[in-house]
């Protein structure tokens, strides 16, 4: 059912019946190390190139999610997938073997929210099962967006650290799955983001570039669903990092809502910034995707969390747009995820 | 309603109530020259870079489509958009000013089919209005995928010519729009493609890389909808060109269907290959999008065509995947478009 200006509230809530995540070595040394399904022994994941390694991350995450959901690839009607690389090659080369009808997505680091939004909308409306998967890889992203690792360039503290990892989800229809013991959570609604451009031009400060989009999304969600921060246990952004966190809290406060107590950021949960030298926090399509999968979904399943607003955030830059002096617009996609029952 | 393995047949068919297209100089000298809404005076479209020019194409196409549909940007719930450039920058920088909730897509040259598929699915299920827009630009694509124009590299005859152009669509719900005099056609179903990889490694022969995906999609559509070539007036691929056309006809024939009489290819309609030196035909996200908009939709509106299967085809390569010696997998997305009434 369409709500307000940017949201859908589902009459038939899709159910997340399986999730899988896999991360790299640095993520495996961080605070969430015990929670991931797989931590790689190195960051090549058995491949010769960083890009192929990232493809393998997606393949592995989907394989784990399918196994936990008890589903075969041919039981999924659709796979919604994306990554940060030009022309989505991590997805193209990682997912071919599943032979699932594919919708390729690009929303930068917001893609996990975009994929869950569209998968939810299609499953709620048409039934059947769908998957969502996104990934990022520190080394393929540095080569794509900044400088290859071999250049050993220095990074400002405002820079975020692209997560090496992939998270995948299998969604099924409420009628068939709400009483499934494997069910992790339901998706009760989505809020879809607009491009928000505050004119930030610093590719090393993406938290500042994305925070205005996150703030807009949060306020739109409150208005569309007629909610306030009290209606959520947590409001979880994707990868704003320490710099973006302050900005989003301030921007939302200016619009009349205080989210300071409720706000968490996946990028800040991923690493111990001081010990691990990761700057402002983790980022990338794989950041929100793995932290939702490994950290938040188990808490939603157990009922420790009843309802969260999950908002992966994306910075819409490319090497070409950056070199041509363009700004870095942001976008965010919101997904309302709830404990099933009680 | 889910059909077969890969399709949805809509109970409430979304209606295309407006479309807009804009092309570059070369396209404006081709056989369809009289049919386009706008032909640029040069290929910069008032900008300083090819990428900004492509962004302007999307902005202009959406503006025309909205005007023809009699809709304001804020009346669209969603915009489904994509292009060929890394990180979809043509869309990111072309569409910000509309402030429409955005789903960024990447399906290479199949993106027009992907955008129409998802826009249809969402409009049919949830009501409201949605837009779909894709673009490509010869110069930005050559720089992205092959060599900058200034290098004056030679091209084999199998190479296609990336169309400079953008096509946009505004879709509305059947209940409100089927009797609208502006209505151009209805979308009665979609068939969603899988990645198909025959191991083609030649980025100058994308027709061969994409034809297997198109063939798979056509056969899947026939099976899911229980149809044969007789049930379609035309089967229209996006940008297979002369090389790919032969392959797709052969591959579909091997599976028991003869589509030779019914098959058309947007890329072959766009240019006069011999006079214009465009090789195998036109290609790019802007090819299928502008030819559907300028050529096929008016014929569907008038009832000259009653039902077509429209299948933009994409080659899933990137400069990095090509340089790393990867193959060029293909994907195709099918949209069934029909005359309204009679």
Interface residues (C-beta under 8 A of the other chain):
Chain A: X1 X2 X5 X6 X8 X49 X51 X52 X74 X77 X78 X82 X84 X85 X86 X87 X88 X89 X92 X93 X95 X96 X99 X100 X101 X102 X103 X104 X105 X106 X107 X108 X114 X117 X118 X121 X122 X124 X125 X126 X127 X128 X144 X192 X193 X194 X195 X197 X316 X317 X318 X319 X320 X321 X324 X326 X329 X331
Chain B: X1 X2 X5 X6 X8 X49 X51 X52 X74 X77 X78 X82 X84 X85 X86 X87 X88 X89 X92 X93 X95 X96 X99 X100 X101 X102 X103 X104 X105 X106 X107 X108 X114 X117 X118 X121 X122 X124 X125 X126 X127 X128 X144 X192 X193 X194 X195 X197 X316 X317 X318 X319 X320 X321 X324 X326 X329 X331
